[in-house]
Amino acid sequence: MNNDLFTGGNNTSTVDQQLSTIASQISAARERKNTALSRATVIRGLLDRGQPIDSLNDVRQSPVIQQLSEERRACRAKRPSARPRYWAITPPSGR
């Protein structure tokens, strides 16, 4: 049955248009998957070699990593004032 109900733009059927859209979405999903796998491989390699991962742009731009880095800076800033107080209780061993 060939009527205008099933024909969309560019004189193609609505089903063909939908299939094209789905194919594009699948292709984009595969591309995102491959990108994620590539990043994971890089990160695993750094971790296996004992190298820090915070040099990676994705890691540096992560809101969670940014918050943790700020907390680490705050803790380091407080460390000098806390040392005398806690070392009096438990002196450092071998440092």
C-alpha positions as CSV (number, residue, x, y, z in Angstrom):
1,M,0.0,0.0,0.0
2,N,1.6,3.2,-1.1
3,N,-0.1,6.3,0.3
4,D,1.0,9.6,1.8
5,L,0.3,8.4,5.4
6,F,3.6,6.4,5.5
7,T,5.7,8.8,3.5
8,G,7.7,11.5,5.3
9,G,10.2,14.1,4.2
10,N,12.5,13.4,1.3
11,N,9.9,11.0,0.0
12,T,11.0,8.2,2.3
13,S,8.8,6.1,4.5
14,T,8.3,7.0,8.1
15,V,9.7,3.5,9.0
16,D,12.8,4.2,7.1
17,Q,13.2,7.6,8.8
18,Q,12.8,5.9,12.2
19,L,15.3,3.2,11.3
20,S,17.7,5.8,10.2
21,T,17.3,7.7,13.5
22,I,17.8,4.5,15.5
23,A,20.9,3.6,13.5
24,S,22.3,7.0,14.2
25,Q,21.6,6.6,17.9
26,I,23.3,3.2,18.0
27,S,26.3,4.6,16.2
28,A,26.6,7.4,18.7
29,A,26.3,5.0,21.6
30,R,29.0,2.8,20.1
31,E,31.3,5.8,19.8
32,R,30.7,6.8,23.4
33,K,31.4,3.2,24.5
34,N,34.7,3.1,22.5
35,T,35.7,6.5,24.0
36,A,35.0,5.2,27.5
37,L,36.9,2.0,26.9
38,S,39.9,3.9,25.6
39,R,39.9,6.2,28.7
40,A,39.6,3.2,31.0
41,T,42.6,1.6,29.3
42,V,44.7,4.7,29.8
43,I,43.6,5.0,33.5
44,R,44.3,1.3,34.1
45,G,47.8,1.7,32.5
46,L,48.6,4.6,34.8
47,L,47.4,2.8,37.9
48,D,49.3,-0.4,36.9
49,R,52.5,1.8,36.6
50,G,51.8,3.5,39.9
51,Q,51.3,6.9,38.3
52,P,48.8,9.4,39.5
53,I,45.6,9.8,37.4
54,D,44.9,13.3,38.5
55,S,47.0,14.6,35.5
56,L,44.2,13.4,33.2
57,N,41.8,16.2,32.1
58,D,38.7,14.2,32.7
59,V,39.8,13.5,36.3
60,R,40.8,17.1,37.0
61,Q,37.5,18.4,35.7
62,S,35.4,16.0,37.7
63,P,33.4,17.9,40.4
64,V,34.0,15.0,42.9
65,I,37.8,15.2,42.3
66,Q,37.7,19.0,42.6
67,Q,35.9,18.8,45.9
68,L,38.3,16.1,47.2
69,S,41.3,18.1,46.1
70,E,40.0,21.1,48.0
71,E,39.4,19.1,51.1
72,R,43.0,17.7,50.8
73,R,44.3,21.3,50.6
74,A,42.3,22.3,53.6
75,C,43.6,19.3,55.6
76,R,47.2,20.0,54.6
77,A,46.7,23.7,55.7
78,K,45.5,22.5,59.1
79,R,48.2,19.9,59.6
80,P,51.0,22.2,61.0
81,S,48.7,23.5,63.8
82,A,47.4,19.9,64.6
83,R,50.9,18.3,64.8
84,P,51.9,19.6,68.2
85,R,48.6,18.8,69.7
86,Y,48.5,15.2,68.5
87,W,52.2,14.5,68.7
88,A,52.0,15.2,72.4
89,I,49.5,12.4,72.7
90,T,51.2,10.0,70.2
91,P,54.7,10.9,69.2
92,P,55.6,10.0,65.6
93,S,57.5,6.7,65.2
94,G,60.7,7.0,63.3
95,R,60.0,10.3,61.6
